[in-house]
């Protein structure tokens, strides 16, 4: 049986931290910046952390 491959498109979008949490970059940041409030733009700058309930869903996609 061949080795399982990681989903490369997902691997480019997330990072796994040292403690095992999954960090990602927020969406809706690239276009229409003048129409977003300063609060919205500021909050989109920060990295997001994936919720633990989604770990099972992506576990098989990030096989190493």
NORSULDA-V383061 format. One record per pair of residues at least 4 apart in sequence whose ideal C-beta (glycine too) atoms are under 8 Angstrom apart, sorted by the first residue. I is the first residue (numbers start at 1). J is the second residue. Records with the same first field share a line. If there is no record, write none. Layout:
BEGIN
I->J + J
END
This chain:
BEGIN
4->60 + 63
5->63
6->10 + 11 + 61 + 62 + 63 + 64
7->11 + 61 + 62
8->12
9->13
10->14 + 58 + 61 + 62
11->62
13->24 + 25
14->22 + 23 + 24 + 50 + 58 + 62
15->22 + 23 + 24
16->20 + 21 + 22 + 23 + 62
17->21 + 22 + 23
21->49 + 50
22->49 + 50 + 54 + 55 + 58
23->47 + 48 + 49 + 50
24->47 + 48 + 49 + 50
25->29 + 47 + 48
26->43 + 44 + 45 + 46 + 47 + 48
28->44
29->41 + 44 + 45
32->36
33->41
36->40 + 41 + 44
37->41
38->42
39->43
40->44
41->45
42->46
50->54 + 55 + 58
54->58
55->59
58->62
59->63
END
